[in-house]
Amino acid sequence: MADSRLHLTTDLNAPGRNIGDLMLKWSDNTVPLGVYPVPVISIRGKPGPVVLVLGGTHGDEFEGPAAILRLAAQLDPSELTGQVILIPALNAPAVHASSRVSPLDGQNLNRAFPGDADGGPTAMLAHFVEAELIPRADAVIDLHSGGKASVFQPCALAARTGNAQLTAANMELARAFGLPLIWVLGAHNDNRSVNSAATRAETPMIAAELGGGGGVDPEVTDLAEAGLMRCLRHLDVLPSGTVDSIPTHCVEIADPTHSLYAPADGLFDRRCTAGQNIEAGASAGTLFFPTEPDRAPINLRFPVSGFVLAHGNRGVVRRGDLLALVAQPVPERS
């Protein structure tokens, strides 16, 4: 890969607690000659594993950044065996705008990997993460939620890869995070995501989906904070102590056509909820047409049985909007 145009104002090799910025230089009408800074927190103790923790990859997902900032306030370099690199607002311009995509170029950072050193701002950020940060790391955690548009059942995401050892490490890290639900990323995983960047580097990695709705749910943020601490103990960056084993079940997107999308513009009267088991033929809700009261409503039904991994968070929907993300259980032998 080409050298990055971005640079850090802090030395990631320095011991102790160090805070600086990843300087994203991008000339536009708002900042013609300056930079868009992305805060980076490095907490380095004795020699050991390096863990990269990302939040704010999408700028309207806030439980992850809140949990990361809580973690940053707690960690003491003298207690660490290794290093934790924390980036609570990776897509800082999007976080400032409470926007899923970057306001600088309209691009989705989690669909931009491996990026481009000579590309636009989103491509340059993706390139720096894949070329400079992930190769330093022994494990990566990327925290997401449903943002403004949707609500997820809280879960850890682990990629199934062609490398059995890497897949096992991903699953172990997902179980260590401590949520009862694991979303296995299989054939339908997007190869432009952070997960895929870590897979290319053969670095163990999980993501997490932490509720959503566009705010900060305190219970879900508590789960995320606890999950990060559990992962640091699992990786021996923090003293292991006693980590309770939490039973988990796994789901995956077996077929994108199992999910429900709005067939027309309208008002969706939802009857399903993230975390719900559903049967084929059950009603997901009714699509009404408030500006066309004579138009017959549409009762939308699930085409297959499964598990509602996420539901849409909009009342008025547009044709093509996700209404319910439907997953299938993964057999235990897998």
For each residue, the residues with C-beta under 8 A, 3 or more apart:
1: 114 117 127 130 131
2: 117 118 127
3: 117
4: 7 117 124 127 128 131 132
5: 25 117 118 124
6: 22 23 24 25 124 125 128
7: 4 22 23
8: 11 12 20 21 22 23 40
9: 20 21 23
10: 14 18 19 20 21 40 42
11: 8 14 18
12: 8 18 40 42 44 83 85 136
13: 44
14: 10 11 18 42 44
15: 44 45 77
16: 43 44 77
17: 41 42 43 75 77
18: 10 11 12 14 41 42 43 44
19: 10 39 40 41 42
20: 8 9 10 39 40 42
21: 8 9 10 35 37 38 39 40
22: 6 7 8 37 38 39 40 87 128
23: 6 7 8 9 35 36 37 38
24: 6 35 36 37 38 92 93 121 124 125
25: 5 6 35 36
26: 31 35 36 104 120 121 124
27: 31 32 33
28: 31 32 104
29: 32
30:
31: 26 27 28 34 35 36
32: 27 28 29
33: 27
34: 31
35: 21 23 24 25 26 31
36: 23 24 25 26 31 92 93 104 121
37: 21 22 23 24 92
38: 21 22 23 24 87 89 90 92 125
39: 19 20 21 22 87 88 89 92
40: 8 10 12 19 20 21 22 85 86 87
41: 17 18 19 72 85 86 87 88
42: 10 12 14 17 18 19 20 83 84 85 86
43: 16 17 18 72 75 77 80 83 84 86
44: 12 13 14 15 16 18 77 80 82 83 84
45: 15 48 77 78 79 80 81 82 83
46: 80 81 82
47: 81 82
48: 45 80 81 82 83 236 237
49: 81 82 83 138 139 235 236 237
50: 82 83 84 85 136 137 138 139
51: 82 83 84 85 137 138 139 140 141 231 232 235 237
52: 85 87 133 134 136 137 139 140 141
53: 68 71 84 85 86 87 140 141 142 143 228
54: 57 87 90 129 140 141 142 143 194
55: 61 64 65 67 68 87 88 89 90 142 143
56: 59 61 64 65 87 88 89 90 91 92 94 95
57: 54 61 90 91 109 110 142 144 194
58: 61 91 94 100 101 108 109 110 144 147
59: 56 89 91 93 94 95 96 97 98 99 100 101 102
60: 94 98 99 100 147 148 214
61: 55 56 57 58 64 65 100 143 144 145 146 147 210 212
62: 65 66 145 214 215 216
63: 66 67 143 145 210 211 216 217 220 221 224
64: 55 56 61 67 68 88 143 144 145 208 210 224
65: 55 56 61 62 68 69 88 89 95 143
66: 62 63 69 70 216 221 224
67: 55 63 64 70 71 143 210 221 224 225 227 228
68: 53 55 64 65 71 72 86 87 88 143 228
69: 65 66 72 73 88
70: 66 67 73 74 221 225
71: 53 67 68 74 75 84 86 225 228 229
72: 41 43 68 69 75 86 88
73: 69 70
74: 70 71
75: 17 43 71 72 79 80 84
76: 79 80
77: 15 16 17 43 44 45 80
78: 45
79: 45 75 76 238 239
80: 43 44 45 46 48 75 76 77 83 84 237 238
81: 45 46 47 48 49 236 237 238
82: 44 45 46 47 48 49 50 51 138 235 236 237
83: 12 42 43 44 45 48 49 50 51 80 237
84: 42 43 44 50 51 53 71 75 80 232 237
85: 12 40 41 42 50 51 52 53 133 136 137
86: 40 41 42 43 53 68 71 72
87: 22 38 39 40 41 52 53 54 55 56 68 90
88: 39 41 55 56 64 65 68 69 72
89: 38 39 55 56 59 65 92 95
90: 38 54 55 56 57 87 109 125 129
91: 56 57 58 59 94 95 102 109 122 125
92: 24 36 37 38 39 56 89 95 96
93: 24 36 59 96 97 102 103 104 121
94: 56 58 59 60 91 97 99 100 101 102 103 109
95: 56 59 65 89 91 92 98
96: 59 92 93 103
97: 59 93 94 103
98: 59 60 95 148 214
99: 59 60 94 102 103
100: 58 59 60 61 94 108 147 148 149
101: 58 59 94 106 107 108 109 122
102: 59 91 93 94 99 105 106 107 108 109 121 122
103: 93 94 96 97 99 106
104: 26 28 36 93 120 121 122
105: 102 120 121 122
106: 101 102 103
107: 101 102 111 112 120 121 122 123
108: 58 100 101 102 111 112 122
109: 57 58 90 91 94 101 102 112 122 125 126
110: 57 58 113 144 190 192 193 194
111: 107 108 190 192 193
112: 107 108 109 115 122 123 125 126 192
113: 110 126 129 130 191 192 193 194 196 197
114: 1 126 127 130 131 197 200
115: 112 119 122 123 124 125 126 127 128 129 130 131
116: 119 120 123 124 126 127
117: 1 2 3 4 5 124 127 131
118: 2 5 124
119: 115 116 122 123 124 127
120: 26 104 105 107 116 123 124
121: 24 26 36 93 102 104 105 107 124 125
122: 91 101 102 104 105 107 108 109 112 115 119 125 126
123: 107 112 115 116 119 120 126 127
124: 4 5 6 24 26 115 116 117 118 119 120 121 127 128
125: 6 24 38 90 91 109 112 115 121 122 128 129
126: 109 112 113 114 115 116 122 123 129 130 197
127: 1 2 4 114 115 116 117 119 123 124 130 131
128: 4 6 22 115 124 125 131 132 133
129: 54 90 113 115 125 126 132 133 134 194 197
130: 1 113 114 115 126 127 133 134 197 200 201
131: 1 4 114 115 117 127 128 134 135
132: 4 128 129 135 136
133: 52 85 128 129 130 136 137
134: 52 129 130 131 137 140 197 198 201 203
135: 131 132 201 203
136: 12 50 52 85 132 133
137: 50 51 52 85 133 134 140 203
138: 49 50 51 82 203 204 235
139: 49 50 51 52 173 203 204 205 231 235
140: 51 52 53 54 134 137 194 198 203 204 205 206
141: 51 52 53 54 173 177 205 206 207 208 228 231
142: 53 54 55 57 194 195 205 206 207 208
143: 53 54 55 61 63 64 65 67 68 207 208 210 224
144: 57 58 61 64 110 207 208 209 210
145: 61 62 63 64 152 209 210 211 212 213 220
146: 61 149 150 151 152 209 211 212 213 310 313
147: 58 60 61 100 150 212 214
148: 60 98 100 212 213 214 313
149: 100 146 212 312 313 314 321 322
150: 146 147 212 310 311 312 313 322 325
151: 146 211 212 213 274 310 311 313
152: 145 146 155 209 210 211 212 274 309 310 325
153: 181 209 274 275 308 309 310
154: 179 181 208 209 210 211 220 223
155: 152 179 181 182 183 208 209 251 309
156: 173 174 175 177 179 181 182 183 206 207 208 227
157: 174 182 183 184 185 195 206 207 208 209
158: 167 170 171 173 174 182 183 184 185 206
159: 167 170 184 185 189 195 196 198 199 205
160: 167 170 184 185 186 252
161: 166 167 170 199
162:
163: 166 167 202
164: 167 168
165: 168 169
166: 161 163 169 170 199 202 204
167: 158 159 160 161 163 164 170 171
168: 164 165 171 172
169: 165 166 172 173 204
170: 158 159 160 161 166 167 173 174 204 205 206
171: 158 167 168 174 175 182
172: 168 169 175 176 204 234
173: 139 141 156 158 169 170 176 177 204 205 206 231 234 235
174: 156 157 158 170 171 177 182 206 248
175: 156 171 172 178 182 245 246 248
176: 172 173 230 231 233 234 235 243
177: 141 156 173 174 206 208 227 228 230 231
178: 175 223 226 227 230 243 244 246
179: 154 155 156 182 208 223 227 246 248
180: 246 247 248 249
181: 153 154 155 156 248 249 250 251 275
182: 155 156 157 158 171 174 175 179 248 249 250 251
183: 155 156 157 158 209 250 251 252 309 327
184: 157 158 159 160 250 251 252 330 334
185: 157 158 159 160 188 189 195 252
186: 160 189 252 253
187:
188: 185 252 253 256
189: 159 185 186 193 195 196
190: 110 111 193 196
191: 113 196
192: 110 111 112 113 196
193: 110 111 113 189 190 196 197 207
194: 54 57 110 113 129 140 142 197 198 205 207
195: 142 157 159 185 189 198 199 205 207
196: 113 159 189 190 191 192 193 199 200
197: 113 114 126 129 130 134 193 194 200 201
198: 134 140 159 194 195 201 203 204 205
199: 159 161 166 195 196 202 205
200: 114 130 196 197
201: 130 134 135 197 198
202: 163 166 199
203: 134 135 137 138 139 140 198
204: 138 139 140 166 169 170 172 173 198
205: 139 140 141 142 159 170 173 194 195 198 199
206: 140 141 142 156 157 158 170 173 174 177 231
207: 141 142 143 144 156 157 193 194 195
208: 64 141 142 143 144 154 155 156 157 177 179 224 227
209: 144 145 146 152 153 154 155 157 183 212 309 310
210: 61 63 64 67 143 144 145 152 154 217 220 221 223 224
211: 63 145 146 151 152 154 217 220
212: 61 145 146 147 148 149 150 151 152 209 310 313
213: 145 146 148 151 217 313
214: 60 62 98 147 148 313
215: 62
216: 62 63 66 221
217: 63 210 211 213 220 221
218: 221 222
219: 222 223
220: 63 145 154 210 211 217 223 224
221: 63 66 67 70 210 216 217 218 224 225
222: 218 219 225 226
223: 154 178 179 210 219 220 226 227
224: 63 64 66 67 143 208 210 220 221 227 228
225: 67 70 71 221 222 228 229
226: 178 222 223 229 230
227: 67 156 177 178 179 208 223 224 230 231
228: 53 67 68 71 141 177 224 225 231 232
229: 71 225 226 232 233 238
230: 176 177 178 226 227 233 234 243
231: 51 139 141 173 176 177 206 227 228 234 235
232: 51 84 228 229 235 237 238
233: 176 229 230 236 237 238 239 240 241 243
234: 172 173 176 230 231 240 243
235: 49 51 82 138 139 173 176 231 232
236: 48 49 81 82 233 240
237: 48 49 51 80 81 82 83 84 232 233
238: 79 80 81 229 232 233
239: 79 233
240: 233 234 236 243
241: 233
242:
243: 176 178 230 233 234 240
244: 178
245: 175
246: 175 178 179 180
247: 180
248: 174 175 179 180 181 182
249: 180 181 182 329
250: 181 182 183 184 329 330 334
251: 155 181 182 183 184 307 309 327 328 329 330
252: 160 183 184 185 186 188 327 328 330
253: 186 188 256 258 259 309 325 326 327 328
254: 258 327 328
255: 258 328
256: 188 253 259
257: 303
258: 253 254 255 302 303 304 306 326 327 328
259: 253 256 322 323 324 325 326
260: 284 300 302 322 323 324 326
261: 320 321 322 323
262: 265 266 268 287 317 318 319 320 321 323
263: 287 298 300 319
264: 287 289 298 319
265: 262 316 317 318 319
266: 262 287 288 289 290 298 316 317
267: 287 288 289 290 315 316 317
268: 262 285 286 287 288 312 314 315 316 317 323
269: 285 286 287 288
270: 273 284 285 311 312 323
271: 283 284 285 286
272: 276 278 282 284 285 302 308 311 324
273: 270 276 308 311
274: 151 152 153 308 309 310 311
275: 153 181 307 308
276: 272 273 307 308
277: 305 306 307 308
278: 272 282 284 302 305 306 307 308 326
279: 282 302 305
280: 302 303 304 305
281: 301 302
282: 272 278 279 301 302
283: 271 286 299 300 301
284: 260 270 271 272 278 300 301 302 323 324
285: 268 269 270 271 272 300 323
286: 268 269 271 283 297 298 299 300
287: 262 263 264 266 267 268 269 297 298 300 317
288: 266 267 268 269 297
289: 264 266 267 292 293 295 297
290: 266 267 293
291:
292: 289 295
293: 289 290
294:
295: 289 292
296:
297: 286 287 288 289
298: 263 264 266 286 287
299: 283 286
300: 260 263 283 284 285 286 287 323
301: 281 282 283 284
302: 258 260 272 278 279 280 281 282 284 305 306 324 326
303: 257 258 280
304: 258 280 326 328
305: 277 278 279 280 302
306: 258 277 278 302 326 327 328
307: 251 275 276 277 278 326 327 328 329
308: 153 272 273 274 275 276 277 278 311 324 325 326
309: 152 153 155 183 209 251 253 274 325 326 327
310: 146 150 151 152 153 209 212 274 322 324 325
311: 150 151 270 272 273 274 308 323 324 325
312: 149 150 268 270 317 321 322 323 324
313: 146 148 149 150 151 212 213 214
314: 149 268 317 321
315: 267 268
316: 265 266 267 268
317: 262 265 266 267 268 287 312 314 321 323
318: 262 265 321
319: 262 263 264 265
320: 261 262
321: 149 261 262 312 314 317 318
322: 149 150 259 260 261 310 312 325
323: 259 260 261 262 268 270 284 285 300 311 312 317
324: 259 260 272 284 302 308 310 311 312
325: 150 152 253 259 308 309 310 311 322
326: 253 258 259 260 278 302 304 306 307 308 309
327: 183 251 252 253 254 258 306 307 309
328: 251 252 253 254 255 258 304 306 307
329: 249 250 251 307
330: 184 250 251 252 334
331: 334
332:
333:
334: 184 250 330 331
